[in-house]
Every structure is written in structure tokens, then in C-alpha cells.
Amino acid sequence: MARIKAPVVITANDLLSGEVVYLDASHRWSAELSAAKVFAILEEAESELAAAFNEADVVGAYLAEVTEGALTAPRHYREGFRHKGPSNYFHGKQTVQGAEVAA
């Protein structure tokens, strides 16, 4: 397994809604990747990740690589899929974002 490289964010799934969430700088979970705290130092991220495992409102927390710039974006396509939602049809957050079903 390849070693993860910084920058990274901490991501998980909300236990009640199943929504993909990201740990922000205030140690709260946000559905917005743009609100996520970006860690440049892996050791710091791993320490925060250990604390996230003890939280009762999320499940499956792990580090996800991101690209930094004007916009924080997932580095791996898997994270892009998680962020956008299910790929089989538009529902949930995809309809809120104004997405339409392609004919």
C-alpha cells in the first residue's frame, strides 16, 4: 500500500445521515470539503485522526489526499465520487446542486 502524502484532510461518514463529512479547523464535521482543515504535516493529521476515531457521531474516519490552491479538491478519483455522491442517478445533494439527469 502506498504511503499517503500531504496535504490531507480527515474525512468520515456521518453516522445518522451517511453523508460524507470533513473535519474543520474548529474540530466540527462539515459536509463541505472547502471547510475542511488541510494538514500539511502527516503526523499532526494522524494525531487528529486518532481523536476522530473516538467520536460517536461519525464512522470510518481516514486521511484523504487533497490538492491545495484557490480551491481544495480531492486528489484521488474515489474521493471525488464520495464528495459528489452516488453515481447511479441524481438524488440528495446532487439535486440540490442543480444537476440534471442526462438523456
Phi and psi in degrees as GROMACS dihedral restraints (atoms count N, CA, C in turn):
[ dihedral_restraints ]
;  ai    aj    ak    al  type     phi  dphi    fc
    3     4     5     6     1   -71.3    20    10
    4     5     6     7     1   145.0    20    10
    6     7     8     9     1   -73.1    20    10
    7     8     9    10     1   133.7    20    10
    9    10    11    12     1   -69.9    20    10
   10    11    12    13     1   146.2    20    10
   12    13    14    15     1  -119.5    20    10
   13    14    15    16     1   141.9    20    10
   15    16    17    18     1   -71.5    20    10
   16    17    18    19     1   154.3    20    10
   18    19    20    21     1   -79.3    20    10
   19    20    21    22     1   150.6    20    10
   21    22    23    24     1  -136.4    20    10
   22    23    24    25     1   161.7    20    10
   24    25    26    27     1  -125.4    20    10
   25    26    27    28     1   163.9    20    10
   27    28    29    30     1  -101.5    20    10
   28    29    30    31     1   125.5    20    10
   30    31    32    33     1  -126.1    20    10
   31    32    33    34     1   156.9    20    10
   33    34    35    36     1  -160.2    20    10
   34    35    36    37     1  -173.9    20    10
   36    37    38    39     1  -118.1    20    10
   37    38    39    40     1   136.5    20    10
   39    40    41    42     1   -64.0    20    10
   40    41    42    43     1   130.4    20    10
   42    43    44    45     1   -63.8    20    10
   43    44    45    46     1   -36.8    20    10
   45    46    47    48     1   -85.3    20    10
   46    47    48    49     1   -44.3    20    10
   48    49    50    51     1   -94.5    20    10
   49    50    51    52     1   -21.9    20    10
   51    52    53    54     1    82.7    20    10
   52    53    54    55     1    -4.2    20    10
   54    55    56    57     1   -61.9    20    10
   55    56    57    58     1   143.1    20    10
   57    58    59    60     1   -70.8    20    10
   58    59    60    61     1   131.1    20    10
   60    61    62    63     1  -131.8    20    10
   61    62    63    64     1   158.7    20    10
   63    64    65    66     1  -129.7    20    10
   64    65    66    67     1   141.2    20    10
   66    67    68    69     1   -75.8    20    10
   67    68    69    70     1   127.3    20    10
   69    70    71    72     1   -98.1    20    10
   70    71    72    73     1   179.2    20    10
   72    73    74    75     1   -65.3    20    10
   73    74    75    76     1   -20.9    20    10
   75    76    77    78     1   -91.1    20    10
   76    77    78    79     1     9.9    20    10
   78    79    80    81     1    63.0    20    10
   79    80    81    82     1    33.9    20    10
   81    82    83    84     1  -115.3    20    10
   82    83    84    85     1   159.5    20    10
   84    85    86    87     1   -95.4    20    10
   85    86    87    88     1   132.7    20    10
   87    88    89    90     1  -127.0    20    10
   88    89    90    91     1   144.6    20    10
   90    91    92    93     1   -78.9    20    10
   91    92    93    94     1    -7.4    20    10
   93    94    95    96     1   -99.2    20    10
   94    95    96    97     1   121.4    20    10
   96    97    98    99     1   -61.8    20    10
   97    98    99   100     1   -33.8    20    10
   99   100   101   102     1   -63.4    20    10
  100   101   102   103     1   -21.0    20    10
  102   103   104   105     1   -89.6    20    10
  103   104   105   106     1    -8.6    20    10
  105   106   107   108     1   -67.3    20    10
  106   107   108   109     1   144.6    20    10
  108   109   110   111     1   -76.4    20    10
  109   110   111   112     1   125.8    20    10
  111   112   113   114     1   -96.9    20    10
  112   113   114   115     1   125.0    20    10
  114   115   116   117     1   -99.5    20    10
  115   116   117   118     1   124.6    20    10
  117   118   119   120     1   -90.9    20    10
  118   119   120   121     1   -17.7    20    10
  120   121   122   123     1  -114.7    20    10
  121   122   123   124     1   117.4    20    10
  123   124   125   126     1   -60.8    20    10
  124   125   126   127     1   -38.5    20    10
  126   127   128   129     1   -60.9    20    10
  127   128   129   130     1   -39.6    20    10
  129   130   131   132     1   -65.3    20    10
  130   131   132   133     1   -43.2    20    10
  132   133   134   135     1   -63.4    20    10
  133   134   135   136     1   -41.6    20    10
  135   136   137   138     1   -65.2    20    10
  136   137   138   139     1   -34.7    20    10
  138   139   140   141     1   -65.7    20    10
  139   140   141   142     1   -44.9    20    10
  141   142   143   144     1   -65.6    20    10
  142   143   144   145     1   -36.6    20    10
  144   145   146   147     1   -62.9    20    10
  145   146   147   148     1   -41.1    20    10
  147   148   149   150     1   -59.1    20    10
  148   149   150   151     1   -39.4    20    10
  150   151   152   153     1   -68.6    20    10
  151   152   153   154     1   -35.1    20    10
  153   154   155   156     1   -64.8    20    10
  154   155   156   157     1   -29.7    20    10
  156   157   158   159     1   -64.4    20    10
  157   158   159   160     1   -22.2    20    10
  159   160   161   162     1   -88.7    20    10
  160   161   162   163     1    -2.7    20    10
  162   163   164   165     1   -83.4    20    10
  163   164   165   166     1   139.0    20    10
  165   166   167   168     1   -86.6    20    10
  166   167   168   169     1    -9.9    20    10
  168   169   170   171     1   -99.3    20    10
  169   170   171   172     1     0.0    20    10
  171   172   173   174     1  -133.5    20    10
  172   173   174   175     1   161.5    20    10
  174   175   176   177     1  -138.9    20    10
  175   176   177   178     1   146.5    20    10
  177   178   179   180     1    72.4    20    10
  178   179   180   181     1    36.4    20    10
  180   181   182   183     1   -67.9    20    10
  181   182   183   184     1   140.0    20    10
  183   184   185   186     1  -158.4    20    10
  184   185   186   187     1   170.2    20    10
  186   187   188   189     1   -87.7    20    10
  187   188   189   190     1   136.3    20    10
  189   190   191   192     1  -125.7    20    10
  190   191   192   193     1   130.9    20    10
  192   193   194   195     1   -70.8    20    10
  193   194   195   196     1   141.9    20    10
  195   196   197   198     1  -134.6    20    10
  196   197   198   199     1   164.4    20    10
  198   199   200   201     1  -105.5    20    10
  199   200   201   202     1   141.5    20    10
  201   202   203   204     1  -105.8    20    10
  202   203   204   205     1   157.0    20    10
  204   205   206   207     1   164.6    20    10
  205   206   207   208     1  -145.6    20    10
  207   208   209   210     1   -62.6    20    10
  208   209   210   211     1   -29.3    20    10
  210   211   212   213     1  -133.0    20    10
  211   212   213   214     1   132.5    20    10
  213   214   215   216     1   -78.0    20    10
  214   215   216   217     1   129.5    20    10
  216   217   218   219     1  -136.4    20    10
  217   218   219   220     1   149.4    20    10
  219   220   221   222     1   -62.2    20    10
  220   221   222   223     1   140.7    20    10
  222   223   224   225     1   -85.9    20    10
  223   224   225   226     1   -30.3    20    10
  225   226   227   228     1  -105.7    20    10
  226   227   228   229     1   142.8    20    10
  228   229   230   231     1   -60.4    20    10
  229   230   231   232     1   -30.9    20    10
  231   232   233   234     1   -59.2    20    10
  232   233   234   235     1   -42.7    20    10
  234   235   236   237     1   -67.7    20    10
  235   236   237   238     1   -33.2    20    10
  237   238   239   240     1   -62.1    20    10
  238   239   240   241     1   -43.0    20    10
  240   241   242   243     1   -62.1    20    10
  241   242   243   244     1   -45.2    20    10
  243   244   245   246     1   -61.4    20    10
  244   245   246   247     1   -42.0    20    10
  246   247   248   249     1   -66.6    20    10
  247   248   249   250     1   -40.5    20    10
  249   250   251   252     1   -80.5    20    10
  250   251   252   253     1   -25.2    20    10
  252   253   254   255     1   107.3    20    10
  253   254   255   256     1  -176.5    20    10
  255   256   257   258     1   -56.1    20    10
  256   257   258   259     1   145.9    20    10
  258   259   260   261     1  -100.2    20    10
  259   260   261   262     1     0.6    20    10
  261   262   263   264     1   -82.7    20    10
  262   263   264   265     1   -32.7    20    10
  264   265   266   267     1  -166.2    20    10
  265   266   267   268     1   166.0    20    10
  267   268   269   270     1   -84.4    20    10
  268   269   270   271     1   122.7    20    10
  270   271   272   273     1  -160.7    20    10
  271   272   273   274     1   170.9    20    10
  273   274   275   276     1    60.6    20    10
  274   275   276   277     1  -130.0    20    10
  276   277   278   279     1   -67.6    20    10
  277   278   279   280     1   -19.8    20    10
  279   280   281   282     1   -68.9    20    10
  280   281   282   283     1   -36.4    20    10
  282   283   284   285     1   -73.2    20    10
  283   284   285   286     1   -31.6    20    10
  285   286   287   288     1   -66.1    20    10
  286   287   288   289     1   -34.4    20    10
  288   289   290   291     1   -79.2    20    10
  289   290   291   292     1     0.6    20    10
  291   292   293   294     1    84.5    20    10
  292   293   294   295     1    17.1    20    10
  294   295   296   297     1   -73.2    20    10
  295   296   297   298     1   147.8    20    10
  297   298   299   300     1  -121.0    20    10
  298   299   300   301     1   150.6    20    10
  300   301   302   303     1   -73.6    20    10
  301   302   303   304     1   127.8    20    10
  303   304   305   306     1   -74.9    20    10
  304   305   306   307     1   139.6    20    10
